[in-house]
Amino acid sequence: MRIKKRLWFTACGEGFGAFLSSLQKEGIPVNHFSKDGETAKGCISPKDYKKAARLAKKSGVTLKIFRKEGLVFFLYPYRKRFGLMGGGLVLLALLLFLQCFTWEIVIPGEHTLSDRQILTVLKDAGLSEGTFLPTADLNQITLKALQQLPGVSSLALNRIGSRIEVELREETPKPEIRDDAPTNIVAAKTGQILELRVFSGQAVVTEKAAVSQGDLIVSGVLEGADGNFIYRRSAATVLAKTLFEKTFSVSLSDTAREFTGETDCQKRVILFGQKIPLWFYSDPEENSLVQTETEPLTIFGIRLPIEIETTVISHYTETEIAFSEEEGVQMLEKAAAEYEADSLKDAQILSREIHANRQDDMLVMTIRYQCIEDIAFEVPLDTAFSSDS
């Protein structure tokens, strides 16, 4: 609906050219002008209409209004309906009053701190959804929150109507300082060394040597020409032939859900963070899927500090399903392929020995891998190696 007033008119007559000249001379603007034969139409401001009507009559042109636009014209038919007008005024006053509360706090951009952490600190400092803004000292809240937010160098709370936009800047991380502390290189896996390339440190084994997991390969302790010891950070590439096993297992039975089509719908009103149920609801049953959506309430495009939470509860039954051994083998092969793509992506797989057997309801597959891979693992001096089992 248009707020500003304007009148749409039609003009007919032989003196149309003289009429337009008169309007232009008097400085009366005509918008959206168009002409079809001896009839023309356009729109004019209501304050200029009386003068335009006199000029039309003087020029022998018939001027008629065929449409009125504007808020005043829209409300005029309801001028005697005091209840409607009063209700509108009350609603307008309510909307203006609600503008005094914080409806929404937004944190644009990506930050190391989570939105939940930032909102919790702001709440402790005195700002949250539902805060009465005329009594809230945003400057004081900013100072309190800045002291409690780690790694934040600047913070600003920008009020946009009833919404608060949090603008923060985190401290620039300090450049990572290279750790040159002395280290050793040990074997990450058991294997036979095929190629040993030492960039820093002293090798204590030779190529073709067999090493066990955790054995020292390159030492960071060197003896200088004067007989004193020098401590270095070790660096090396140790290509070795490794032999190890990996076990995968899968159950040949599972439970499948089958939805019955019966659903329950529960609605709640959320006002300033408090949930108010619209009816008495019971807790969901055991075999049910709960899905919740929240939608803000708006009036004339204005977002109110009220949200409607809708919870849909879908009921289902559980059915036991069984897989064949062929299907189980396919699932195991998929798991092995994912393991190789993740854990052995940098290794050259020479061979695989696969053994599968069934243990009760489980299908177990053990793969014996033979690979060529880099088994160098850097550890601080005097630190024992521990593997992830």
C-alpha atoms as a printed R data frame, in Angstrom:
    type eleno elety resid chain resno       x       y       z
1   ATOM     1    CA   MET     A     1   0.000   0.000   0.000
2   ATOM     2    CA   ARG     A     2   1.291   3.441  -0.954
3   ATOM     3    CA   ILE     A     3   1.751   5.919   1.912
4   ATOM     4    CA   LYS     A     4   2.010   9.175  -0.068
5   ATOM     5    CA   LYS     A     5  -1.220  10.569  -1.537
6   ATOM     6    CA   ARG     A     6  -1.837  10.922  -5.276
7   ATOM     7    CA   LEU     A     7  -4.835  11.111  -7.647
8   ATOM     8    CA   TRP     A     8  -5.161   9.345 -10.992
9   ATOM     9    CA   PHE     A     9  -7.176  11.331 -13.560
10  ATOM    10    CA   THR     A    10  -8.431  11.189 -17.149
11  ATOM    11    CA   ALA     A    11  -8.631  14.272 -19.359
12  ATOM    12    CA   CYS     A    12 -10.756  14.640 -22.546
13  ATOM    13    CA   GLY     A    13 -11.277  17.625 -24.834
14  ATOM    14    CA   GLU     A    14 -10.015  19.564 -27.831
15  ATOM    15    CA   GLY     A    15  -8.077  22.037 -25.716
16  ATOM    16    CA   PHE     A    16  -5.809  19.372 -24.237
17  ATOM    17    CA   GLY     A    17  -2.638  21.013 -25.552
18  ATOM    18    CA   ALA     A    18  -3.556  24.338 -23.957
19  ATOM    19    CA   PHE     A    19  -4.314  22.507 -20.688
20  ATOM    20    CA   LEU     A    20  -0.860  20.893 -20.581
21  ATOM    21    CA   SER     A    21   0.790  24.219 -21.326
22  ATOM    22    CA   SER     A    22  -1.142  25.799 -18.451
23  ATOM    23    CA   LEU     A    23  -0.030  23.056 -16.049
24  ATOM    24    CA   GLN     A    24   3.576  23.486 -17.072
25  ATOM    25    CA   LYS     A    25   3.345  27.266 -16.698
26  ATOM    26    CA   GLU     A    26   1.889  26.929 -13.192
27  ATOM    27    CA   GLY     A    27   4.577  24.398 -12.224
28  ATOM    28    CA   ILE     A    28   2.118  21.566 -11.581
29  ATOM    29    CA   PRO     A    29   3.881  18.193 -12.148
30  ATOM    30    CA   VAL     A    30   2.034  15.336 -13.865
31  ATOM    31    CA   ASN     A    31   3.453  11.818 -13.440
32  ATOM    32    CA   HIS     A    32   2.890   8.613 -15.418
33  ATOM    33    CA   PHE     A    33   1.374  10.621 -18.283
34  ATOM    34    CA   SER     A    34   0.025   8.704 -21.299
35  ATOM    35    CA   LYS     A    35  -2.321   9.574 -24.188
36  ATOM    36    CA   ASP     A    36  -4.624   7.443 -26.325
37  ATOM    37    CA   GLY     A    37  -6.375   9.471 -29.016
38  ATOM    38    CA   GLU     A    38  -8.225  12.404 -27.417
39  ATOM    39    CA   THR     A    39  -8.067  10.843 -23.951
40  ATOM    40    CA   ALA     A    40  -5.082  11.123 -21.651
41  ATOM    41    CA   LYS     A    41  -4.378   9.919 -18.129
42  ATOM    42    CA   GLY     A    42  -1.848  10.558 -15.420
43  ATOM    43    CA   CYS     A    43  -1.487  11.178 -11.695
44  ATOM    44    CA   ILE     A    44  -1.261  14.413  -9.771
45  ATOM    45    CA   SER     A    45  -0.829  15.514  -6.162
46  ATOM    46    CA   PRO     A    46  -4.138  16.218  -4.328
47  ATOM    47    CA   LYS     A    47  -2.935  19.702  -3.341
48  ATOM    48    CA   ASP     A    48  -2.612  20.627  -7.041
49  ATOM    49    CA   TYR     A    49  -5.913  19.128  -8.156
50  ATOM    50    CA   LYS     A    50  -8.196  22.155  -7.579
51  ATOM    51    CA   LYS     A    51  -5.881  24.450  -9.533
52  ATOM    52    CA   ALA     A    52  -5.590  21.828 -12.289
53  ATOM    53    CA   ALA     A    53  -9.399  21.499 -12.442
54  ATOM    54    CA   ARG     A    54  -9.800  25.279 -12.933
55  ATOM    55    CA   LEU     A    55  -7.186  25.251 -15.704
56  ATOM    56    CA   ALA     A    56  -8.945  22.302 -17.376
57  ATOM    57    CA   LYS     A    57 -12.330  24.049 -17.314
58  ATOM    58    CA   LYS     A    58 -10.756  27.199 -18.736
59  ATOM    59    CA   SER     A    59  -9.154  25.149 -21.564
60  ATOM    60    CA   GLY     A    60 -12.351  23.216 -22.354
61  ATOM    61    CA   VAL     A    61 -11.051  19.935 -21.002
62  ATOM    62    CA   THR     A    62 -13.057  17.517 -18.861
63  ATOM    63    CA   LEU     A    63 -11.043  16.275 -15.884
64  ATOM    64    CA   LYS     A    64 -12.180  13.195 -13.915
65  ATOM    65    CA   ILE     A    65 -10.628  11.228 -11.054
66  ATOM    66    CA   PHE     A    66 -10.751   7.436 -11.435
67  ATOM    67    CA   ARG     A    67  -8.440   6.264  -8.617
68  ATOM    68    CA   LYS     A    68  -7.136   7.557  -5.309
69  ATOM    69    CA   GLU     A    69  -3.975   6.200  -3.669
70  ATOM    70    CA   GLY     A    70  -2.412   6.781  -0.260
71  ATOM    71    CA   LEU     A    71  -2.786   5.833   3.398
72  ATOM    72    CA   VAL     A    72  -5.227   8.680   4.120
73  ATOM    73    CA   PHE     A    73  -7.593   7.587   1.343
74  ATOM    74    CA   PHE     A    74  -7.338   3.982   2.534
75  ATOM    75    CA   LEU     A    75  -8.289   4.871   6.124
76  ATOM    76    CA   TYR     A    76 -10.984   7.412   5.263
77  ATOM    77    CA   PRO     A    77 -13.859   4.853   4.887
78  ATOM    78    CA   TYR     A    78 -13.077   3.600   8.415
79  ATOM    79    CA   ARG     A    79 -13.081   7.051  10.086
80  ATOM    80    CA   LYS     A    80 -16.277   6.322  12.051
81  ATOM    81    CA   ARG     A    81 -15.234   2.829  13.152
82  ATOM    82    CA   PHE     A    82 -13.640   3.922  16.410
83  ATOM    83    CA   GLY     A    83 -12.947   0.379  17.606
84  ATOM    84    CA   LEU     A    84 -10.898  -0.429  14.545
85  ATOM    85    CA   MET     A    85  -9.035   2.853  14.699
86  ATOM    86    CA   GLY     A    86  -8.477   2.485  18.426
87  ATOM    87    CA   GLY     A    87  -7.238  -1.069  17.980
88  ATOM    88    CA   GLY     A    88  -4.846   0.089  15.291
89  ATOM    89    CA   LEU     A    89  -3.500   2.806  17.552
90  ATOM    90    CA   VAL     A    90  -3.105   0.324  20.414
91  ATOM    91    CA   LEU     A    91  -1.275  -2.087  18.093
92  ATOM    92    CA   LEU     A    92   0.974   0.719  16.883
93  ATOM    93    CA   ALA     A    93   1.714   1.739  20.470
94  ATOM    94    CA   LEU     A    94   2.444  -1.889  21.371
95  ATOM    95    CA   LEU     A    95   4.861  -2.230  18.468
96  ATOM    96    CA   LEU     A    96   6.621   0.976  19.464
97  ATOM    97    CA   PHE     A    97   6.842  -0.253  23.068
98  ATOM    98    CA   LEU     A    98   8.228  -3.637  22.009
99  ATOM    99    CA   GLN     A    99  10.937  -1.796  20.081
100 ATOM   100    CA   CYS     A   100  12.380  -0.931  23.513
101 ATOM   101    CA   PHE     A   101  13.310  -4.591  24.082
102 ATOM   102    CA   THR     A   102  16.096  -6.652  22.541
103 ATOM   103    CA   TRP     A   103  14.472  -9.054  20.102
104 ATOM   104    CA   GLU     A   104  17.550 -10.473  18.457
105 ATOM   105    CA   ILE     A   105  21.329 -10.528  18.935
106 ATOM   106    CA   VAL     A   106  23.286 -11.305  15.776
107 ATOM   107    CA   ILE     A   107  27.010 -12.036  15.481
108 ATOM   108    CA   PRO     A   108  28.034 -11.744  11.809
109 ATOM   109    CA   GLY     A   109  31.209 -13.302  10.443
110 ATOM   110    CA   GLU     A   110  33.283 -16.272  11.536
111 ATOM   111    CA   HIS     A   111  35.244 -16.257  14.782
112 ATOM   112    CA   THR     A   112  37.306 -18.611  16.906
113 ATOM   113    CA   LEU     A   113  34.824 -18.190  19.745
114 ATOM   114    CA   SER     A   114  31.426 -19.815  19.256
115 ATOM   115    CA   ASP     A   115  28.217 -17.776  19.199
116 ATOM   116    CA   ARG     A   116  27.119 -19.539  22.384
117 ATOM   117    CA   GLN     A   117  30.271 -18.428  24.232
118 ATOM   118    CA   ILE     A   118  29.812 -14.820  23.128
119 ATOM   119    CA   LEU     A   119  26.093 -14.753  24.017
120 ATOM   120    CA   THR     A   120  26.805 -16.259  27.450
121 ATOM   121    CA   VAL     A   121  29.372 -13.543  28.230
122 ATOM   122    CA   LEU     A   122  26.991 -10.817  27.005
123 ATOM   123    CA   LYS     A   123  24.206 -12.222  29.192
124 ATOM   124    CA   ASP     A   124  26.470 -12.142  32.248
125 ATOM   125    CA   ALA     A   125  27.339  -8.541  31.358
126 ATOM   126    CA   GLY     A   126  23.639  -7.571  31.207
127 ATOM   127    CA   LEU     A   127  22.536  -8.060  27.591
128 ATOM   128    CA   SER     A   128  20.303 -10.854  26.307
129 ATOM   129    CA   GLU     A   129  17.049 -11.304  24.399
130 ATOM   130    CA   GLY     A   130  14.342  -9.427  26.291
131 ATOM   131    CA   THR     A   131  16.638  -6.782  27.816
132 ATOM   132    CA   PHE     A   132  14.903  -3.390  28.255
133 ATOM   133    CA   LEU     A   133  17.171  -1.229  26.108
134 ATOM   134    CA   PRO     A   134  16.408   2.258  27.552
135 ATOM   135    CA   THR     A   135  17.907   1.152  30.888
136 ATOM   136    CA   ALA     A   136  20.778  -0.865  29.393
137 ATOM   137    CA   ASP     A   137  24.167   0.856  29.281
138 ATOM   138    CA   LEU     A   138  25.654  -0.656  26.117
139 ATOM   139    CA   ASN     A   139  29.018   1.023  26.692
140 ATOM   140    CA   GLN     A   140  29.347  -0.508  30.157
141 ATOM   141    CA   ILE     A   141  28.178  -3.897  28.858
142 ATOM   142    CA   THR     A   142  30.794  -3.689  26.091
143 ATOM   143    CA   LEU     A   143  33.607  -3.058  28.587
144 ATOM   144    CA   LYS     A   144  32.507  -5.930  30.856
145 ATOM   145    CA   ALA     A   145  32.170  -8.380  27.965
146 ATOM   146    CA   LEU     A   146  35.519  -7.374  26.463
147 ATOM   147    CA   GLN     A   147  37.259  -8.339  29.706
148 ATOM   148    CA   GLN     A   148  35.665 -11.794  29.658
149 ATOM   149    CA   LEU     A   149  36.192 -12.685  25.979
150 ATOM   150    CA   PRO     A   150  39.627 -14.263  25.468
151 ATOM   151    CA   GLY     A   151  41.521 -13.273  22.354
152 ATOM   152    CA   VAL     A   152  39.176 -10.387  21.446
153 ATOM   153    CA   SER     A   153  40.912  -7.067  20.770
154 ATOM   154    CA   SER     A   154  37.845  -4.898  20.106
155 ATOM   155    CA   LEU     A   155  34.091  -5.190  20.644
156 ATOM   156    CA   ALA     A   156  31.182  -3.003  19.564
157 ATOM   157    CA   LEU     A   157  27.424  -3.360  20.187
158 ATOM   158    CA   ASN     A   158  25.472  -1.656  17.405
159 ATOM   159    CA   ARG     A   159  21.765  -1.107  18.039
160 ATOM   160    CA   ILE     A   160  19.556  -1.356  14.946
161 ATOM   161    CA   GLY     A   161  16.015  -0.844  16.201
162 ATOM   162    CA   SER     A   162  15.371  -3.747  18.549
163 ATOM   163    CA   ARG     A   163  18.260  -5.794  17.162
164 ATOM   164    CA   ILE     A   164  21.795  -5.744  18.525
165 ATOM   165    CA   GLU     A   165  24.615  -6.487  16.116
166 ATOM   166    CA   VAL     A   166  27.813  -7.661  17.792
167 ATOM   167    CA   GLU     A   167  30.938  -6.554  15.971
168 ATOM   168    CA   LEU     A   168  34.130  -8.033  17.337
169 ATOM   169    CA   ARG     A   169  37.695  -8.362  16.195
170 ATOM   170    CA   GLU     A   170  39.999 -11.055  17.459
171 ATOM   171    CA   GLU     A   171  43.683 -10.600  18.120
172 ATOM   172    CA   THR     A   172  46.007 -11.514  15.288
173 ATOM   173    CA   PRO     A   173  47.565 -14.870  16.180
174 ATOM   174    CA   LYS     A   174  51.242 -14.708  16.843
175 ATOM   175    CA   PRO     A   175  53.392 -16.308  14.171
176 ATOM   176    CA   GLU     A   176  54.286 -19.863  14.962
177 ATOM   177    CA   ILE     A   177  57.829 -20.073  16.216
178 ATOM   178    CA   ARG     A   178  59.682 -23.056  14.904
179 ATOM   179    CA   ASP     A   179  60.551 -25.481  17.625
180 ATOM   180    CA   ASP     A   180  64.216 -26.387  17.259
181 ATOM   181    CA   ALA     A   181  64.298 -28.504  20.400
182 ATOM   182    CA   PRO     A   182  66.471 -31.628  19.961
183 ATOM   183    CA   THR     A   183  64.578 -34.710  18.804
184 ATOM   184    CA   ASN     A   184  65.148 -38.322  17.734
185 ATOM   185    CA   ILE     A   185  63.646 -40.268  14.839
186 ATOM   186    CA   VAL     A   186  62.127 -43.615  15.840
187 ATOM   187    CA   ALA     A   187  60.258 -46.308  13.913
188 ATOM   188    CA   ALA     A   188  56.499 -45.778  13.756
189 ATOM   189    CA   LYS     A   189  56.022 -49.409  12.645
190 ATOM   190    CA   THR     A   190  57.949 -52.646  12.564
191 ATOM   191    CA   GLY     A   191  59.662 -53.217   9.226
192 ATOM   192    CA   GLN     A   192  62.828 -53.549   7.146
193 ATOM   193    CA   ILE     A   193  64.527 -50.314   6.081
194 ATOM   194    CA   LEU     A   194  64.884 -50.037   2.298
195 ATOM   195    CA   GLU     A   195  66.070 -46.439   2.031
196 ATOM   196    CA   LEU     A   196  67.388 -44.081   4.715
197 ATOM   197    CA   ARG     A   197  67.903 -40.391   3.969
198 ATOM   198    CA   VAL     A   198  69.138 -38.331   6.933
199 ATOM   199    CA   PHE     A   199  68.846 -34.529   6.708
200 ATOM   200    CA   SER     A   200  69.754 -33.747  10.305
201 ATOM   201    CA   GLY     A   201  71.041 -35.922  13.123
202 ATOM   202    CA   GLN     A   202  73.106 -39.117  13.310
203 ATOM   203    CA   ALA     A   203  71.850 -42.432  11.875
204 ATOM   204    CA   VAL     A   204  72.221 -45.369  14.290
205 ATOM   205    CA   VAL     A   205  71.023 -48.075  11.856
206 ATOM   206    CA   THR     A   206  71.778 -48.845   8.247
207 ATOM   207    CA   GLU     A   207  69.701 -49.710   5.235
208 ATOM   208    CA   LYS     A   208  68.410 -53.335   5.076
209 ATOM   209    CA   ALA     A   209  68.263 -53.342   8.884
210 ATOM   210    CA   ALA     A   210  65.122 -54.638  10.571
211 ATOM   211    CA   VAL     A   211  63.577 -52.384  13.201
212 ATOM   212    CA   SER     A   212  60.727 -52.802  15.652
213 ATOM   213    CA   GLN     A   213  58.150 -50.201  16.495
214 ATOM   214    CA   GLY     A   214  59.772 -47.558  18.725
215 ATOM   215    CA   ASP     A   215  63.407 -48.422  17.823
216 ATOM   216    CA   LEU     A   216  65.807 -45.504  17.493
217 ATOM   217    CA   ILE     A   217  66.777 -44.793  13.853
218 ATOM   218    CA   VAL     A   218  68.278 -41.276  13.889
219 ATOM   219    CA   SER     A   219  69.712 -39.685  17.038
220 ATOM   220    CA   GLY     A   220  69.705 -35.984  17.758
221 ATOM   221    CA   VAL     A   221  72.852 -36.322  19.906
222 ATOM   222    CA   LEU     A   222  76.136 -35.814  18.029
223 ATOM   223    CA   GLU     A   223  79.691 -35.728  19.308
224 ATOM   224    CA   GLY     A   224  81.673 -32.668  18.322
225 ATOM   225    CA   ALA     A   225  85.343 -32.522  17.378
226 ATOM   226    CA   ASP     A   226  86.210 -31.296  20.868
227 ATOM   227    CA   GLY     A   227  84.526 -34.300  22.434
228 ATOM   228    CA   ASN     A   228  81.495 -32.375  23.650
229 ATOM   229    CA   PHE     A   229  77.967 -33.437  22.724
230 ATOM   230    CA   ILE     A   230  75.808 -31.395  20.356
231 ATOM   231    CA   TYR     A   231  72.007 -31.681  20.447
232 ATOM   232    CA   ARG     A   232  70.106 -31.298  17.190
233 ATOM   233    CA   ARG     A   233  66.608 -31.650  15.852
234 ATOM   234    CA   SER     A   234  66.560 -34.812  13.718
235 ATOM   235    CA   ALA     A   235  65.003 -34.971  10.268
236 ATOM   236    CA   ALA     A   236  64.959 -38.007   7.973
237 ATOM   237    CA   THR     A   237  62.980 -40.066   5.483
238 ATOM   238    CA   VAL     A   238  62.847 -43.781   6.334
239 ATOM   239    CA   LEU     A   239  61.272 -45.927   3.633
240 ATOM   240    CA   ALA     A   240  60.668 -49.420   4.950
241 ATOM   241    CA   LYS     A   241  58.834 -52.589   4.008
242 ATOM   242    CA   THR     A   242  56.182 -53.141   6.660
243 ATOM   243    CA   LEU     A   243  54.008 -56.120   7.492
244 ATOM   244    CA   PHE     A   244  50.950 -55.643   9.702
245 ATOM   245    CA   GLU     A   245  47.340 -56.744  10.160
246 ATOM   246    CA   LYS     A   246  44.081 -54.816  10.269
247 ATOM   247    CA   THR     A   247  40.766 -56.351  11.384
248 ATOM   248    CA   PHE     A   248  37.296 -55.277  10.268
249 ATOM   249    CA   SER     A   249  33.974 -56.606  11.546
250 ATOM   250    CA   VAL     A   250  30.273 -56.160  10.795
251 ATOM   251    CA   SER     A   251  27.063 -57.471  12.319
252 ATOM   252    CA   LEU     A   252  24.827 -59.543  10.036
253 ATOM   253    CA   SER     A   253  21.681 -58.259  11.746
254 ATOM   254    CA   ASP     A   254  20.316 -54.780  12.298
255 ATOM   255    CA   THR     A   255  17.181 -52.944  13.316
256 ATOM   256    CA   ALA     A   256  15.205 -50.979  10.717
257 ATOM   257    CA   ARG     A   257  12.615 -48.285  11.394
258 ATOM   258    CA   GLU     A   258   9.238 -48.361   9.666
259 ATOM   259    CA   PHE     A   259   7.106 -45.274  10.210
260 ATOM   260    CA   THR     A   260   3.405 -45.882  10.890
261 ATOM   261    CA   GLY     A   261   2.223 -42.553   9.461
262 ATOM   262    CA   GLU     A   262   0.846 -41.424  12.823
263 ATOM   263    CA   THR     A   263   2.170 -38.069  13.998
264 ATOM   264    CA   ASP     A   264   1.597 -35.715  16.923
265 ATOM   265    CA   CYS     A   265   2.051 -31.949  16.627
266 ATOM   266    CA   GLN     A   266   2.993 -29.830  19.627
267 ATOM   267    CA   LYS     A   267   3.247 -26.039  19.574
268 ATOM   268    CA   ARG     A   268   4.879 -23.707  22.075
269 ATOM   269    CA   VAL     A   269   5.276 -19.952  22.241
270 ATOM   270    CA   ILE     A   270   8.811 -18.733  22.980
271 ATOM   271    CA   LEU     A   271   8.752 -15.297  24.622
272 ATOM   272    CA   PHE     A   272  12.138 -13.873  25.619
273 ATOM   273    CA   GLY     A   273  13.634 -17.367  25.812
274 ATOM   274    CA   GLN     A   274  10.796 -18.856  27.892
275 ATOM   275    CA   LYS     A   275   8.757 -21.702  26.328
276 ATOM   276    CA   ILE     A   276   5.004 -21.581  26.973
277 ATOM   277    CA   PRO     A   277   3.072 -24.684  25.812
278 ATOM   278    CA   LEU     A   278  -0.258 -24.065  24.072
279 ATOM   279    CA   TRP     A   279  -1.717 -27.312  25.469
280 ATOM   280    CA   PHE     A   280  -0.946 -30.079  27.923
281 ATOM   281    CA   TYR     A   281   1.419 -32.477  26.169
282 ATOM   282    CA   SER     A   282   2.777 -35.842  27.168
283 ATOM   283    CA   ASP     A   283   6.343 -36.974  26.687
284 ATOM   284    CA   PRO     A   284   7.161 -38.707  23.367
285 ATOM   285    CA   GLU     A   285   6.838 -42.478  23.301
286 ATOM   286    CA   GLU     A   286   9.882 -44.714  23.080
287 ATOM   287    CA   ASN     A   287   9.599 -45.508  19.355
288 ATOM   288    CA   SER     A   288   9.202 -41.987  18.010
289 ATOM   289    CA   LEU     A   289  11.234 -39.458  16.035
290 ATOM   290    CA   VAL     A   290  11.108 -35.880  17.305
291 ATOM   291    CA   GLN     A   291  11.688 -32.974  14.890
292 ATOM   292    CA   THR     A   292  11.468 -29.357  16.041
293 ATOM   293    CA   GLU     A   293  11.275 -26.151  13.994
294 ATOM   294    CA   THR     A   294  11.153 -22.556  15.236
295 ATOM   295    CA   GLU     A   295   9.595 -19.703  13.263
296 ATOM   296    CA   PRO     A   296   9.544 -16.022  14.308
297 ATOM   297    CA   LEU     A   297   6.209 -14.196  14.488
298 ATOM   298    CA   THR     A   298   5.941 -11.122  12.265
299 ATOM   299    CA   ILE     A   299   3.318  -8.394  11.799
300 ATOM   300    CA   PHE     A   300   3.429  -6.258   8.650
301 ATOM   301    CA   GLY     A   301   6.963  -7.494   8.041
302 ATOM   302    CA   ILE     A   302   8.111  -6.485  11.543
303 ATOM   303    CA   ARG     A   303   9.679  -9.309  13.540
304 ATOM   304    CA   LEU     A   304   8.241  -9.605  17.045
305 ATOM   305    CA   PRO     A   305  10.148 -10.994  20.065
306 ATOM   306    CA   ILE     A   306   7.886 -14.028  19.878
307 ATOM   307    CA   GLU     A   307   8.640 -17.367  18.229
308 ATOM   308    CA   ILE     A   308   6.417 -20.348  17.537
309 ATOM   309    CA   GLU     A   309   8.088 -23.706  18.179
310 ATOM   310    CA   THR     A   310   6.492 -26.617  16.355
311 ATOM   311    CA   THR     A   311   7.439 -30.166  17.365
312 ATOM   312    CA   VAL     A   312   6.363 -33.035  15.131
313 ATOM   313    CA   ILE     A   313   6.538 -36.504  16.689
314 ATOM   314    CA   SER     A   314   6.511 -39.364  14.151
315 ATOM   315    CA   HIS     A   315   5.837 -42.860  15.437
316 ATOM   316    CA   TYR     A   316   7.545 -45.949  14.048
317 ATOM   317    CA   THR     A   317   7.999 -49.635  14.634
318 ATOM   318    CA   GLU     A   318  11.311 -51.485  14.670
319 ATOM   319    CA   THR     A   319  11.932 -54.506  12.499
320 ATOM   320    CA   GLU     A   320  14.869 -56.858  12.700
321 ATOM   321    CA   ILE     A   321  16.622 -57.321   9.363
322 ATOM   322    CA   ALA     A   322  19.306 -59.835   8.457
323 ATOM   323    CA   PHE     A   323  22.126 -59.524   5.940
324 ATOM   324    CA   SER     A   324  23.528 -62.341   3.901
325 ATOM   325    CA   GLU     A   325  27.231 -63.177   4.096
326 ATOM   326    CA   GLU     A   326  27.654 -61.730   0.588
327 ATOM   327    CA   GLU     A   327  26.206 -58.409   1.751
328 ATOM   328    CA   GLY     A   328  28.404 -58.528   4.845
329 ATOM   329    CA   VAL     A   329  31.499 -59.062   2.707
330 ATOM   330    CA   GLN     A   330  30.563 -56.048   0.592
331 ATOM   331    CA   MET     A   331  30.289 -53.868   3.709
332 ATOM   332    CA   LEU     A   332  33.675 -55.125   4.952
333 ATOM   333    CA   GLU     A   333  35.294 -54.425   1.602
334 ATOM   334    CA   LYS     A   334  33.893 -50.898   1.697
335 ATOM   335    CA   ALA     A   335  35.306 -50.366   5.208
336 ATOM   336    CA   ALA     A   336  38.727 -51.657   4.082
337 ATOM   337    CA   ALA     A   337  38.708 -49.343   1.061
338 ATOM   338    CA   GLU     A   338  37.944 -46.350   3.297
339 ATOM   339    CA   TYR     A   339  40.746 -47.364   5.680
340 ATOM   340    CA   GLU     A   340  43.268 -47.592   2.854
341 ATOM   341    CA   ALA     A   341  42.173 -44.247   1.383
342 ATOM   342    CA   ASP     A   342  42.626 -42.600   4.784
343 ATOM   343    CA   SER     A   343  45.432 -44.342   6.674
344 ATOM   344    CA   LEU     A   344  47.464 -45.790   3.781
345 ATOM   345    CA   LYS     A   345  47.101 -42.975   1.272
346 ATOM   346    CA   ASP     A   346  50.877 -42.274   1.345
347 ATOM   347    CA   ALA     A   347  51.910 -45.941   1.366
348 ATOM   348    CA   GLN     A   348  52.573 -48.308  -1.522
349 ATOM   349    CA   ILE     A   349  50.569 -51.474  -0.913
350 ATOM   350    CA   LEU     A   350  52.538 -54.474  -2.170
351 ATOM   351    CA   SER     A   351  50.127 -57.254  -1.212
352 ATOM   352    CA   ARG     A   352  47.042 -58.137   0.808
353 ATOM   353    CA   GLU     A   353  46.228 -61.463   2.447
354 ATOM   354    CA   ILE     A   354  42.546 -61.596   3.327
355 ATOM   355    CA   HIS     A   355  41.047 -64.005   5.854
356 ATOM   356    CA   ALA     A   356  37.336 -63.904   6.719
357 ATOM   357    CA   ASN     A   357  35.293 -65.971   9.146
358 ATOM   358    CA   ARG     A   358  31.978 -65.820  10.928
359 ATOM   359    CA   GLN     A   359  31.763 -65.555  14.695
360 ATOM   360    CA   ASP     A   360  28.155 -66.004  15.824
361 ATOM   361    CA   ASP     A   361  26.320 -63.005  14.323
362 ATOM   362    CA   MET     A   362  29.493 -61.185  13.346
363 ATOM   363    CA   LEU     A   363  31.461 -61.384  10.113
364 ATOM   364    CA   VAL     A   364  35.157 -60.712  10.727
365 ATOM   365    CA   MET     A   365  37.755 -59.953   8.054
366 ATOM   366    CA   THR     A   366  41.476 -59.681   8.772
367 ATOM   367    CA   ILE     A   367  43.795 -58.236   6.110
368 ATOM   368    CA   ARG     A   368  47.544 -58.780   6.298
369 ATOM   369    CA   TYR     A   369  49.167 -55.835   4.522
370 ATOM   370    CA   GLN     A   370  52.663 -55.661   3.069
371 ATOM   371    CA   CYS     A   371  53.565 -52.053   2.237
372 ATOM   372    CA   ILE     A   372  56.380 -49.659   1.526
373 ATOM   373    CA   GLU     A   373  55.959 -46.505   3.591
374 ATOM   374    CA   ASP     A   374  57.791 -43.812   5.523
375 ATOM   375    CA   ILE     A   375  58.033 -44.998   9.137
376 ATOM   376    CA   ALA     A   376  59.963 -41.977  10.474
377 ATOM   377    CA   PHE     A   377  58.408 -40.589  13.656
378 ATOM   378    CA   GLU     A   378  59.904 -37.591  15.429
379 ATOM   379    CA   VAL     A   379  59.969 -37.597  19.221
380 ATOM   380    CA   PRO     A   380  61.704 -35.388  21.809
381 ATOM   381    CA   LEU     A   381  64.918 -36.710  23.291
382 ATOM   382    CA   ASP     A   382  64.434 -39.238  26.097
383 ATOM   383    CA   THR     A   383  60.751 -39.677  25.149
384 ATOM   384    CA   ALA     A   384  59.449 -43.174  24.656
385 ATOM   385    CA   PHE     A   385  57.357 -43.826  21.527
386 ATOM   386    CA   SER     A   386  53.735 -44.829  22.065
387 ATOM   387    CA   SER     A   387  51.578 -46.039  19.165
388 ATOM   388    CA   ASP     A   388  47.830 -45.638  18.638
389 ATOM   389    CA   SER     A   389  46.376 -49.088  18.942
